[in-house]
Amino acid sequence: MMRSAKALLTLLAIGLAGCSNAAAQHPIGAAPVGHATAAPSAAQAKPAQARTQAGARAAAARFYRLDSGRHFGASWDLLAPAAKRQVSKRVWIGVHGRCLAGNAARSRVIRSVTVFGDAAIITEQITSAHARHHIARDIFNYANGRWGYSPADLSVYLHRSVAADISAAKAAGLCSGRKNATL
């Protein structure tokens, strides 16, 4: 009995050492050298963004640049998967294309990025056309090898038509620029 307990403890120790050693030597998503891996799928073929503060900052900067440049289809592509499942590209483009007052003549400066596992809080200073400064915080989530924007309130996009969604955004103050969040 004592011998089998020792053998079990030895196997457990070897298994744990192997797990911790592999995790320590290989970055997230990298296959250990010498191990066979399956061919990458189409989703994996794209280079992954770093799961770091720098990666989250780069993703946020790209999203804000596309949004302020009125490239709403491309900005939808940078949404987190959960947001994409709830808001169609057509609705996103329609609402953002017709609710420009909230985004017009605003400059953004990312002030800080705080990463907690698969979530990042992007804090930025927004300067409006009237030289008013606001601090905004947006959430980006890491999934499928990239950071994606997660709007704080998707309820604006969930009405029966784009016109109703725009009315909801206006009622929430998102088209007038009064809110400190990204639409």
N, C-alpha and C positions, 0 to 999 in steps of 0.2 A: 504494500500500500504506500509506504513512504517513498519507494523508488518511483512509482508512477506519478506521485505528486511532484517529485523533483523534476521528472521528465516533462510534465505538463508546465511547470513554472519555467523551465528552460525554453521550451517551445514558445511560450507566451512572451518571454523576454526577447527572444530572437525576432519574433514577429513584430513586436513594438519597436525594437531598435531599427528594423528594416523600414518600418513606416516613417519613423521620425527622421531617419537618415535620408530617405528619398524626398521627403517634404522639404528638408533643409537645403538640399542641393539643387533643387529644380524650381524655377519660378512657376507661378500659377499658370497652368495651361501648357507648360513645356513638358514634352515626353522625356523620360530618362533615356540617356544614351544607351543603345544596345537593345532597347525594347521595341518590338514591332508595333506599329500603330496603323490603324485603318486609314485609308485614303481620306483626305479632308473633304467634307461635303461643301456644297456651294456656299453655305453660310459661314463655314470655317475658313474658306479660301481667302476672305478679306482679311487684311492685317488687323489684329485686335488693338484697340486703344489700351493704353496703360491703365491699370486699375489703381491709379494713384491720384494725388492732388493735381499734378501736372496734366494727366490725362483728362480729368474732370474739367479743369480750367480750359483746356483746348477745345473740348466738346461744347462747353458753354459759350465760349467766344465764337465758335463757328455757328452755333444756333442763333445767337444774338445778331451776328453779322447777316445771316440769311434773312432773319425776321425783319431787321431794320431795312434791308435792301429789297424788301417786298418779294422775296423768293419763297412764298408760302408753301408751295409744293415740296421744295427741298427742305424747308424747316419741318414739315410734317414727317419727312423721312427720318428726322433726328429725334422724334418722340420716343419715349420708352415704350416697349411692347404693350404694356397694360393700357396706356393712353391710346395707342393705335387701335386696339381692339374696341374701344368705346367711341372713338371719334373718327369718322371716315375722312379720307383725304379731301373729298369734295366739300364736305362741311367745313373742315379746317380752312381750306382756301377761301371758301365763300365768306365765312365770318371775318377772317383776317383781312381779306381784300376790301370788305365794305366797312370795316370798323377801324379805319386808319388813324383817327384822331388820337387814340391812345398811344400809338407808336410814332406818330409824326414828330419829326424834329427832336428826337431824344438821343442823347449820347449815353453810353453805358461804360462804366469802368468797373471791372471786377476787382473788388477789394480783398476778398478772402474766399478760400475754399476749404471746407471742413469735410473730411471723408470719414464715414462710419460704415465700414464693411462695404455693402453694395449701394450705399446712398451717399450723396454729396450735397451739402448745402452751399450754394453759390450766393455770396453776398456781393451786391453791386450798388454802385452809386449811379443814379439816373438823373441826368440833367435835362429838363424839359426846355422847350422853345422859349419859355419865359424866365429862364435862368434859375428855376426852382430846382433844388436838390432833394432827392428822395433816396432812401435806402430801401432796397428790395432784396428779398431772399427767395431763391428758386431751388427746387429739388431736382437733381438728376440721379437716375438709377443706373447701375451697371448690370447689364444683362446681355447675353449672347455676344460677348467680346467687345462691347462698346457702352459708352455712357449715353443715356437718352433723357431728354427733358420730360418731367412729369408735372403737368399743370396742377396747381393746388386745387382748383375747382373745375371739374369737367362738366358740372351740371349746366353750364352756359351752352354747351354744345349738344345737349340731349333733348331738344324740343322737336316739334313735328316738321320744322322747315328752317332753312338758313335765315329767313327773315325773322322768325320767332327767336332763333338763337341770337341774332344781332340785337333784337329788342331786349333780351335777357342780359346781354353784355352791357348794353347802355344803361339798363336799370341798375346793374351792379356797379356802375361807374367805371367800367373797364374801357369803354370807348372814349371817354372824356379825358382819360389820363389821371383821374383823381385817385385811383388806387395805386398802391406801390408795388403791385405784382405784375408779372407778365401775363398777357391775355393768353 
